[in-house]
Amino acid sequence: MRLNAPKNVTWWIAVVVGVLGILGSFISIPLVSDNSFLFVVIGFVLLALATLLKGL
């Protein structure tokens, strides 16, 4: 299995989603605070997929 570096856009989207999830657990952000764990998981899964799939 060959791993690839994710594109910059994908990396930044994953970071923003993850940071929103972390912030949502500390401060009240509509929609994010109720699903903060899910936001962090989506960010990590996006990074993992971008590493495994070429061109993402």
CHARMM-style PDB file with segment names, atoms N, HN, CA, C and O in Angstrom:
ATOM      1  N   MET     1       0.856  -1.176   0.000  1.00  0.00      PROA
ATOM      2  CA  MET     1       0.000   0.000   0.000  1.00  0.00      PROA
ATOM      3  C   MET     1       0.900   1.237   0.000  1.00  0.00      PROA
ATOM      4  O   MET     1       1.792   1.383   0.836  1.00  0.00      PROA
ATOM      5  N   ARG     2       0.646   2.093  -0.934  1.00  0.00      PROA
ATOM      6  HN  ARG     2      -0.079   1.975  -1.613  1.00  0.00      PROA
ATOM      7  CA  ARG     2       1.433   3.311  -1.069  1.00  0.00      PROA
ATOM      8  C   ARG     2       0.638   4.492  -0.532  1.00  0.00      PROA
ATOM      9  O   ARG     2      -0.521   4.689  -0.897  1.00  0.00      PROA
ATOM     10  N   LEU     3       1.267   5.272   0.334  1.00  0.00      PROA
ATOM     11  HN  LEU     3       2.209   5.112   0.631  1.00  0.00      PROA
ATOM     12  CA  LEU     3       0.607   6.439   0.914  1.00  0.00      PROA
ATOM     13  C   LEU     3       0.991   7.694   0.140  1.00  0.00      PROA
ATOM     14  O   LEU     3       2.115   7.817  -0.346  1.00  0.00      PROA
ATOM     15  N   ASN     4       0.054   8.614   0.034  1.00  0.00      PROA
ATOM     16  HN  ASN     4      -0.859   8.514   0.429  1.00  0.00      PROA
ATOM     17  CA  ASN     4       0.270   9.869  -0.694  1.00  0.00      PROA
ATOM     18  C   ASN     4       0.024  11.043   0.239  1.00  0.00      PROA
ATOM     19  O   ASN     4      -0.772  10.958   1.174  1.00  0.00      PROA
ATOM     20  N   ALA     5       0.713  12.128  -0.030  1.00  0.00      PROA
ATOM     21  HN  ALA     5       1.360  12.197  -0.790  1.00  0.00      PROA
ATOM     22  CA  ALA     5       0.462  13.352   0.727  1.00  0.00      PROA
ATOM     23  C   ALA     5      -0.858  13.961   0.259  1.00  0.00      PROA
ATOM     24  O   ALA     5      -1.119  14.020  -0.943  1.00  0.00      PROA
ATOM     25  N   PRO     6      -1.695  14.415   1.198  1.00  0.00      PROA
ATOM     26  CA  PRO     6      -2.953  15.051   0.775  1.00  0.00      PROA
ATOM     27  C   PRO     6      -2.684  16.414   0.143  1.00  0.00      PROA
ATOM     28  O   PRO     6      -1.664  17.050   0.409  1.00  0.00      PROA
ATOM     29  N   LYS     7      -3.620  16.845  -0.695  1.00  0.00      PROA
ATOM     30  HN  LYS     7      -4.448  16.328  -0.911  1.00  0.00      PROA
ATOM     31  CA  LYS     7      -3.507  18.178  -1.286  1.00  0.00      PROA
ATOM     32  C   LYS     7      -3.688  19.230  -0.193  1.00  0.00      PROA
ATOM     33  O   LYS     7      -4.284  18.960   0.850  1.00  0.00      PROA
ATOM     34  N   ASN     8      -3.176  20.410  -0.441  1.00  0.00      PROA
ATOM     35  HN  ASN     8      -2.691  20.628  -1.288  1.00  0.00      PROA
ATOM     36  CA  ASN     8      -3.256  21.487   0.549  1.00  0.00      PROA
ATOM     37  C   ASN     8      -4.701  21.837   0.895  1.00  0.00      PROA
ATOM     38  O   ASN     8      -5.018  22.073   2.061  1.00  0.00      PROA
ATOM     39  N   VAL     9      -5.564  21.871  -0.092  1.00  0.00      PROA
ATOM     40  HN  VAL     9      -5.307  21.679  -1.039  1.00  0.00      PROA
ATOM     41  CA  VAL     9      -6.964  22.232   0.144  1.00  0.00      PROA
ATOM     42  C   VAL     9      -7.631  21.196   1.046  1.00  0.00      PROA
ATOM     43  O   VAL     9      -8.350  21.553   1.979  1.00  0.00      PROA
ATOM     44  N   THR    10      -7.394  19.920   0.768  1.00  0.00      PROA
ATOM     45  HN  THR    10      -6.810  19.631   0.010  1.00  0.00      PROA
ATOM     46  CA  THR    10      -7.978  18.856   1.581  1.00  0.00      PROA
ATOM     47  C   THR    10      -7.453  18.927   3.002  1.00  0.00      PROA
ATOM     48  O   THR    10      -8.216  18.759   3.954  1.00  0.00      PROA
ATOM     49  N   TRP    11      -6.157  19.175   3.159  1.00  0.00      PROA
ATOM     50  HN  TRP    11      -5.538  19.312   2.386  1.00  0.00      PROA
ATOM     51  CA  TRP    11      -5.557  19.260   4.478  1.00  0.00      PROA
ATOM     52  C   TRP    11      -6.164  20.408   5.282  1.00  0.00      PROA
ATOM     53  O   TRP    11      -6.489  20.243   6.458  1.00  0.00      PROA
ATOM     54  N   TRP    12      -6.315  21.563   4.651  1.00  0.00      PROA
ATOM     55  HN  TRP    12      -6.051  21.697   3.696  1.00  0.00      PROA
ATOM     56  CA  TRP    12      -6.881  22.721   5.350  1.00  0.00      PROA
ATOM     57  C   TRP    12      -8.350  22.506   5.720  1.00  0.00      PROA
ATOM     58  O   TRP    12      -8.783  22.916   6.797  1.00  0.00      PROA
ATOM     59  N   ILE    13      -9.111  21.872   4.843  1.00  0.00      PROA
ATOM     60  HN  ILE    13      -8.759  21.539   3.968  1.00  0.00      PROA
ATOM     61  CA  ILE    13     -10.513  21.584   5.161  1.00  0.00      PROA
ATOM     62  C   ILE    13     -10.592  20.661   6.366  1.00  0.00      PROA
ATOM     63  O   ILE    13     -11.404  20.881   7.264  1.00  0.00      PROA
ATOM     64  N   ALA    14      -9.753  19.626   6.394  1.00  0.00      PROA
ATOM     65  HN  ALA    14      -9.093  19.447   5.664  1.00  0.00      PROA
ATOM     66  CA  ALA    14      -9.745  18.697   7.519  1.00  0.00      PROA
ATOM     67  C   ALA    14      -9.341  19.399   8.814  1.00  0.00      PROA
ATOM     68  O   ALA    14      -9.915  19.133   9.871  1.00  0.00      PROA
ATOM     69  N   VAL    15      -8.371  20.280   8.737  1.00  0.00      PROA
ATOM     70  HN  VAL    15      -7.905  20.496   7.879  1.00  0.00      PROA
ATOM     71  CA  VAL    15      -7.933  21.011   9.933  1.00  0.00      PROA
ATOM     72  C   VAL    15      -9.046  21.932  10.437  1.00  0.00      PROA
ATOM     73  O   VAL    15      -9.301  21.993  11.639  1.00  0.00      PROA
ATOM     74  N   VAL    16      -9.699  22.637   9.538  1.00  0.00      PROA
ATOM     75  HN  VAL    16      -9.492  22.587   8.561  1.00  0.00      PROA
ATOM     76  CA  VAL    16     -10.782  23.544   9.944  1.00  0.00      PROA
ATOM     77  C   VAL    16     -11.929  22.767  10.583  1.00  0.00      PROA
ATOM     78  O   VAL    16     -12.468  23.189  11.607  1.00  0.00      PROA
ATOM     79  N   VAL    17     -12.307  21.634   9.986  1.00  0.00      PROA
ATOM     80  HN  VAL    17     -11.869  21.292   9.154  1.00  0.00      PROA
ATOM     81  CA  VAL    17     -13.389  20.821  10.551  1.00  0.00      PROA
ATOM     82  C   VAL    17     -12.988  20.294  11.927  1.00  0.00      PROA
ATOM     83  O   VAL    17     -13.799  20.309  12.853  1.00  0.00      PROA
ATOM     84  N   GLY    18     -11.757  19.833  12.070  1.00  0.00      PROA
ATOM     85  HN  GLY    18     -11.098  19.821  11.317  1.00  0.00      PROA
ATOM     86  CA  GLY    18     -11.282  19.338  13.365  1.00  0.00      PROA
ATOM     87  C   GLY    18     -11.230  20.424  14.427  1.00  0.00      PROA
ATOM     88  O   GLY    18     -11.635  20.201  15.568  1.00  0.00      PROA
ATOM     89  N   VAL    19     -10.736  21.591  14.056  1.00  0.00      PROA
ATOM     90  HN  VAL    19     -10.407  21.772  13.129  1.00  0.00      PROA
ATOM     91  CA  VAL    19     -10.659  22.704  15.016  1.00  0.00      PROA
ATOM     92  C   VAL    19     -12.060  23.167  15.411  1.00  0.00      PROA
ATOM     93  O   VAL    19     -12.293  23.501  16.573  1.00  0.00      PROA
ATOM     94  N   LEU    20     -12.986  23.190  14.468  1.00  0.00      PROA
ATOM     95  HN  LEU    20     -12.797  22.919  13.524  1.00  0.00      PROA
ATOM     96  CA  LEU    20     -14.373  23.534  14.808  1.00  0.00      PROA
ATOM     97  C   LEU    20     -14.943  22.541  15.822  1.00  0.00      PROA
ATOM     98  O   LEU    20     -15.652  22.927  16.751  1.00  0.00      PROA
ATOM     99  N   GLY    21     -14.628  21.267  15.635  1.00  0.00      PROA
ATOM    100  HN  GLY    21     -14.051  20.953  14.880  1.00  0.00      PROA
ATOM    101  CA  GLY    21     -15.097  20.259  16.583  1.00  0.00      PROA
ATOM    102  C   GLY    21     -14.507  20.449  17.966  1.00  0.00      PROA
ATOM    103  O   GLY    21     -15.211  20.304  18.966  1.00  0.00      PROA
ATOM    104  N   ILE    22     -13.229  20.769  18.037  1.00  0.00      PROA
ATOM    105  HN  ILE    22     -12.657  20.886  17.225  1.00  0.00      PROA
ATOM    106  CA  ILE    22     -12.590  20.997  19.335  1.00  0.00      PROA
ATOM    107  C   ILE    22     -13.148  22.251  19.990  1.00  0.00      PROA
ATOM    108  O   ILE    22     -13.454  22.244  21.183  1.00  0.00      PROA
ATOM    109  N   LEU    23     -13.284  23.329  19.219  1.00  0.00      PROA
ATOM    110  HN  LEU    23     -13.035  23.335  18.251  1.00  0.00      PROA
ATOM    111  CA  LEU    23     -13.848  24.564  19.773  1.00  0.00      PROA
ATOM    112  C   LEU    23     -15.302  24.377  20.195  1.00  0.00      PROA
ATOM    113  O   LEU    23     -15.748  24.959  21.184  1.00  0.00      PROA
ATOM    114  N   GLY    24     -16.032  23.568  19.448  1.00  0.00      PROA
ATOM    115  HN  GLY    24     -15.670  23.095  18.645  1.00  0.00      PROA
ATOM    116  CA  GLY    24     -17.431  23.324  19.774  1.00  0.00      PROA
ATOM    117  C   GLY    24     -17.629  22.609  21.094  1.00  0.00      PROA
ATOM    118  O   GLY    24     -18.702  22.696  21.691  1.00  0.00      PROA
ATOM    119  N   SER    25     -16.609  21.905  21.560  1.00  0.00      PROA
ATOM    120  HN  SER    25     -15.737  21.835  21.075  1.00  0.00      PROA
ATOM    121  CA  SER    25     -16.743  21.253  22.861  1.00  0.00      PROA
ATOM    122  C   SER    25     -16.471  22.222  24.015  1.00  0.00      PROA
ATOM    123  O   SER    25     -16.860  21.952  25.152  1.00  0.00      PROA
ATOM    124  N   PHE    26     -15.808  23.342  23.733  1.00  0.00      PROA
ATOM    125  HN  PHE    26     -15.492  23.561  22.810  1.00  0.00      PROA
ATOM    126  CA  PHE    26     -15.494  24.313  24.784  1.00  0.00      PROA
ATOM    127  C   PHE    26     -16.415  25.529  24.788  1.00  0.00      PROA
ATOM    128  O   PHE    26     -16.760  26.040  25.853  1.00  0.00      PROA
ATOM    129  N   ILE    27     -16.816  25.996  23.603  1.00  0.00      PROA
ATOM    130  HN  ILE    27     -16.536  25.580  22.738  1.00  0.00      PROA
ATOM    131  CA  ILE    27     -17.700  27.148  23.521  1.00  0.00      PROA
ATOM    132  C   ILE    27     -18.948  26.758  22.737  1.00  0.00      PROA
ATOM    133  O   ILE    27     -18.956  25.752  22.027  1.00  0.00      PROA
ATOM    134  N   SER    28     -19.974  27.539  22.865  1.00  0.00      PROA
ATOM    135  HN  SER    28     -19.968  28.356  23.441  1.00  0.00      PROA
ATOM    136  CA  SER    28     -21.243  27.226  22.215  1.00  0.00      PROA
ATOM    137  C   SER    28     -21.262  27.770  20.786  1.00  0.00      PROA
ATOM    138  O   SER    28     -21.282  28.981  20.565  1.00  0.00      PROA
ATOM    139  N   ILE    29     -21.254  26.847  19.824  1.00  0.00      PROA
ATOM    140  HN  ILE    29     -21.237  25.863  20.004  1.00  0.00      PROA
ATOM    141  CA  ILE    29     -21.359  27.183  18.408  1.00  0.00      PROA
ATOM    142  C   ILE    29     -22.577  26.426  17.884  1.00  0.00      PROA
ATOM    143  O   ILE    29     -22.632  25.201  17.999  1.00  0.00      PROA
ATOM    144  N   PRO    30     -23.550  27.128  17.311  1.00  0.00      PROA
ATOM    145  CA  PRO    30     -24.739  26.422  16.818  1.00  0.00      PROA
ATOM    146  C   PRO    30     -24.363  25.320  15.824  1.00  0.00      PROA
ATOM    147  O   PRO    30     -23.474  25.501  14.992  1.00  0.00      PROA
ATOM    148  N   LEU    31     -25.029  24.210  15.917  1.00  0.00      PROA
ATOM    149  HN  LEU    31     -25.752  24.063  16.592  1.00  0.00      PROA
ATOM    150  CA  LEU    31     -24.850  23.013  15.096  1.00  0.00      PROA
ATOM    151  C   LEU    31     -23.550  22.267  15.403  1.00  0.00      PROA
ATOM    152  O   LEU    31     -23.531  21.036  15.368  1.00  0.00      PROA
ATOM    153  N   VAL    32     -22.482  22.973  15.696  1.00  0.00      PROA
ATOM    154  HN  VAL    32     -22.497  23.972  15.724  1.00  0.00      PROA
ATOM    155  CA  VAL    32     -21.194  22.325  15.933  1.00  0.00      PROA
ATOM    156  C   VAL    32     -21.115  21.768  17.354  1.00  0.00      PROA
ATOM    157  O   VAL    32     -20.617  20.659  17.550  1.00  0.00      PROA
ATOM    158  N   SER    33     -21.589  22.507  18.330  1.00  0.00      PROA
ATOM    159  HN  SER    33     -21.993  23.408  18.171  1.00  0.00      PROA
ATOM    160  CA  SER    33     -21.460  22.092  19.717  1.00  0.00      PROA
ATOM    161  C   SER    33     -22.183  20.776  20.008  1.00  0.00      PROA
ATOM    162  O   SER    33     -21.704  19.971  20.807  1.00  0.00      PROA
ATOM    163  N   ASP    34     -23.308  20.556  19.377  1.00  0.00      PROA
ATOM    164  HN  ASP    34     -23.697  21.210  18.727  1.00  0.00      PROA
ATOM    165  CA  ASP    34     -24.039  19.310  19.588  1.00  0.00      PROA
ATOM    166  C   ASP    34     -23.340  18.117  18.939  1.00  0.00      PROA
ATOM    167  O   ASP    34     -23.512  16.982  19.383  1.00  0.00      PROA
ATOM    168  N   ASN    35     -22.561  18.364  17.905  1.00  0.00      PROA
ATOM    169  HN  ASN    35     -22.421  19.287  17.544  1.00  0.00      PROA
ATOM    170  CA  ASN    35     -21.903  17.310  17.141  1.00  0.00      PROA
ATOM    171  C   ASN    35     -20.386  17.474  17.123  1.00  0.00      PROA
ATOM    172  O   ASN    35     -19.749  17.142  16.124  1.00  0.00      PROA
ATOM    173  N   SER    36     -19.799  17.976  18.198  1.00  0.00      PROA
ATOM    174  HN  SER    36     -20.317  18.245  19.010  1.00  0.00      PROA
ATOM    175  CA  SER    36     -18.366  18.288  18.184  1.00  0.00      PROA
ATOM    176  C   SER    36     -17.502  17.050  17.980  1.00  0.00      PROA
ATOM    177  O   SER    36     -16.516  17.102  17.246  1.00  0.00      PROA
ATOM    178  N   PHE    37     -17.857  15.939  18.618  1.00  0.00      PROA
ATOM    179  HN  PHE    37     -18.659  15.897  19.215  1.00  0.00      PROA
ATOM    180  CA  PHE    37     -17.077  14.713  18.432  1.00  0.00      PROA
ATOM    181  C   PHE    37     -17.133  14.254  16.979  1.00  0.00      PROA
ATOM    182  O   PHE    37     -16.126  13.810  16.427  1.00  0.00      PROA
ATOM    183  N   LEU    38     -18.284  14.357  16.370  1.00  0.00      PROA
ATOM    184  HN  LEU    38     -19.103  14.717  16.819  1.00  0.00      PROA
ATOM    185  CA  LEU    38     -18.451  13.958  14.977  1.00  0.00      PROA
ATOM    186  C   LEU    38     -17.597  14.820  14.045  1.00  0.00      PROA
ATOM    187  O   LEU    38     -17.047  14.311  13.068  1.00  0.00      PROA
ATOM    188  N   PHE    39     -17.482  16.110  14.336  1.00  0.00      PROA
ATOM    189  HN  PHE    39     -17.929  16.523  15.129  1.00  0.00      PROA
ATOM    190  CA  PHE    39     -16.656  17.004  13.531  1.00  0.00      PROA
ATOM    191  C   PHE    39     -15.184  16.598  13.599  1.00  0.00      PROA
ATOM    192  O   PHE    39     -14.489  16.600  12.583  1.00  0.00      PROA
ATOM    193  N   VAL    40     -14.714  16.251  14.793  1.00  0.00      PROA
ATOM    194  HN  VAL    40     -15.278  16.250  15.619  1.00  0.00      PROA
ATOM    195  CA  VAL    40     -13.321  15.832  14.942  1.00  0.00      PROA
ATOM    196  C   VAL    40     -13.080  14.520  14.201  1.00  0.00      PROA
ATOM    197  O   VAL    40     -12.054  14.362  13.539  1.00  0.00      PROA
ATOM    198  N   VAL    41     -14.008  13.587  14.307  1.00  0.00      PROA
ATOM    199  HN  VAL    41     -14.842  13.715  14.845  1.00  0.00      PROA
ATOM    200  CA  VAL    41     -13.871  12.308  13.613  1.00  0.00      PROA
ATOM    201  C   VAL    41     -13.873  12.512  12.097  1.00  0.00      PROA
ATOM    202  O   VAL    41     -13.084  11.888  11.388  1.00  0.00      PROA
ATOM    203  N   ILE    42     -14.743  13.369  11.603  1.00  0.00      PROA
ATOM    204  HN  ILE    42     -15.384  13.876  12.178  1.00  0.00      PROA
ATOM    205  CA  ILE    42     -14.789  13.643  10.161  1.00  0.00      PROA
ATOM    206  C   ILE    42     -13.471  14.248   9.689  1.00  0.00      PROA
ATOM    207  O   ILE    42     -12.983  13.901   8.613  1.00  0.00      PROA
ATOM    208  N   GLY    43     -12.896  15.136  10.470  1.00  0.00      PROA
ATOM    209  HN  GLY    43     -13.292  15.419  11.343  1.00  0.00      PROA
ATOM    210  CA  GLY    43     -11.605  15.727  10.105  1.00  0.00      PROA
ATOM    211  C   GLY    43     -10.509  14.682  10.002  1.00  0.00      PROA
ATOM    212  O   GLY    43      -9.732  14.691   9.047  1.00  0.00      PROA
ATOM    213  N   PHE    44     -10.434  13.772  10.984  1.00  0.00      PROA
ATOM    214  HN  PHE    44     -11.065  13.764  11.760  1.00  0.00      PROA
ATOM    215  CA  PHE    44      -9.416  12.731  10.954  1.00  0.00      PROA
ATOM    216  C   PHE    44      -9.660  11.731   9.825  1.00  0.00      PROA
ATOM    217  O   PHE    44      -8.711  11.295   9.174  1.00  0.00      PROA
ATOM    218  N   VAL    45     -10.904  11.367   9.587  1.00  0.00      PROA
ATOM    219  HN  VAL    45     -11.676  11.722  10.115  1.00  0.00      PROA
ATOM    220  CA  VAL    45     -11.221  10.433   8.505  1.00  0.00      PROA
ATOM    221  C   VAL    45     -10.878  11.057   7.151  1.00  0.00      PROA
ATOM    222  O   VAL    45     -10.365  10.374   6.265  1.00  0.00      PROA
ATOM    223  N   LEU    46     -11.157  12.338   6.990  1.00  0.00      PROA
ATOM    224  HN  LEU    46     -11.574  12.894   7.709  1.00  0.00      PROA
ATOM    225  CA  LEU    46     -10.811  13.018   5.744  1.00  0.00      PROA
ATOM    226  C   LEU    46      -9.303  13.007   5.516  1.00  0.00      PROA
ATOM    227  O   LEU    46      -8.850  12.786   4.393  1.00  0.00      PROA
ATOM    228  N   LEU    47      -8.524  13.244   6.566  1.00  0.00      PROA
ATOM    229  HN  LEU    47      -8.892  13.423   7.478  1.00  0.00      PROA
ATOM    230  CA  LEU    47      -7.077  13.180   6.429  1.00  0.00      PROA
ATOM    231  C   LEU    47      -6.595  11.774   6.098  1.00  0.00      PROA
ATOM    232  O   LEU    47      -5.682  11.608   5.289  1.00  0.00      PROA
ATOM    233  N   ALA    48      -7.198  10.756   6.716  1.00  0.00      PROA
ATOM    234  HN  ALA    48      -7.940  10.891   7.374  1.00  0.00      PROA
ATOM    235  CA  ALA    48      -6.810   9.382   6.444  1.00  0.00      PROA
ATOM    236  C   ALA    48      -7.145   9.011   4.996  1.00  0.00      PROA
ATOM    237  O   ALA    48      -6.330   8.396   4.307  1.00  0.00      PROA
ATOM    238  N   LEU    49      -8.326   9.379   4.543  1.00  0.00      PROA
ATOM    239  HN  LEU    49      -8.988   9.878   5.102  1.00  0.00      PROA
ATOM    240  CA  LEU    49      -8.711   9.076   3.158  1.00  0.00      PROA
ATOM    241  C   LEU    49      -7.816   9.801   2.153  1.00  0.00      PROA
ATOM    242  O   LEU    49      -7.445   9.244   1.120  1.00  0.00      PROA
ATOM    243  N   ALA    50      -7.475  11.049   2.471  1.00  0.00      PROA
ATOM    244  HN  ALA    50      -7.776  11.502   3.310  1.00  0.00      PROA
ATOM    245  CA  ALA    50      -6.620  11.813   1.568  1.00  0.00      PROA
ATOM    246  C   ALA    50      -5.216  11.209   1.508  1.00  0.00      PROA
ATOM    247  O   ALA    50      -4.532  11.341   0.493  1.00  0.00      PROA
ATOM    248  N   THR    51      -4.783  10.553   2.576  1.00  0.00      PROA
ATOM    249  HN  THR    51      -5.339  10.446   3.401  1.00  0.00      PROA
ATOM    250  CA  THR    51      -3.488   9.898   2.571  1.00  0.00      PROA
ATOM    251  C   THR    51      -3.527   8.588   1.792  1.00  0.00      PROA
ATOM    252  O   THR    51      -2.552   8.225   1.135  1.00  0.00      PROA
ATOM    253  N   LEU    52      -4.645   7.884   1.863  1.00  0.00      PROA
ATOM    254  HN  LEU    52      -5.437   8.179   2.397  1.00  0.00      PROA
ATOM    255  CA  LEU    52      -4.767   6.587   1.198  1.00  0.00      PROA
ATOM    256  C   LEU    52      -5.122   6.688  -0.274  1.00  0.00      PROA
ATOM    257  O   LEU    52      -4.655   5.881  -1.078  1.00  0.00      PROA
ATOM    258  N   LEU    53      -5.945   7.669  -0.642  1.00  0.00      PROA
ATOM    259  HN  LEU    53      -6.324   8.324   0.012  1.00  0.00      PROA
ATOM    260  CA  LEU    53      -6.422   7.786  -2.029  1.00  0.00      PROA
ATOM    261  C   LEU    53      -5.606   8.838  -2.769  1.00  0.00      PROA
ATOM    262  O   LEU    53      -5.366   9.932  -2.260  1.00  0.00      PROA
ATOM    263  N   LYS    54      -5.192   8.488  -3.965  1.00  0.00      PROA
ATOM    264  HN  LYS    54      -5.387   7.599  -4.379  1.00  0.00      PROA
ATOM    265  CA  LYS    54      -4.404   9.421  -4.761  1.00  0.00      PROA
ATOM    266  C   LYS    54      -5.316  10.491  -5.367  1.00  0.00      PROA
ATOM    267  O   LYS    54      -6.386  10.177  -5.889  1.00  0.00      PROA
ATOM    268  N   GLY    55      -4.896  11.735  -5.295  1.00  0.00      PROA
ATOM    269  HN  GLY    55      -4.028  11.990  -4.871  1.00  0.00      PROA
ATOM    270  CA  GLY    55      -5.619  12.835  -5.919  1.00  0.00      PROA
ATOM    271  C   GLY    55      -6.685  13.487  -5.045  1.00  0.00      PROA
ATOM    272  O   GLY    55      -7.454  14.321  -5.524  1.00  0.00      PROA
ATOM    273  N   LEU    56      -6.735  13.118  -3.781  1.00  0.00      PROA
ATOM    274  HN  LEU    56      -6.110  12.441  -3.392  1.00  0.00      PROA
ATOM    275  CA  LEU    56      -7.747  13.719  -2.906  1.00  0.00      PROA
ATOM    276  C   LEU    56      -7.141  14.791  -2.054  1.00  0.00      PROA
ATOM    277  OT1 LEU    56      -7.840  15.411  -1.253  1.00  0.00      PROA
TER     278      LEU     56
END
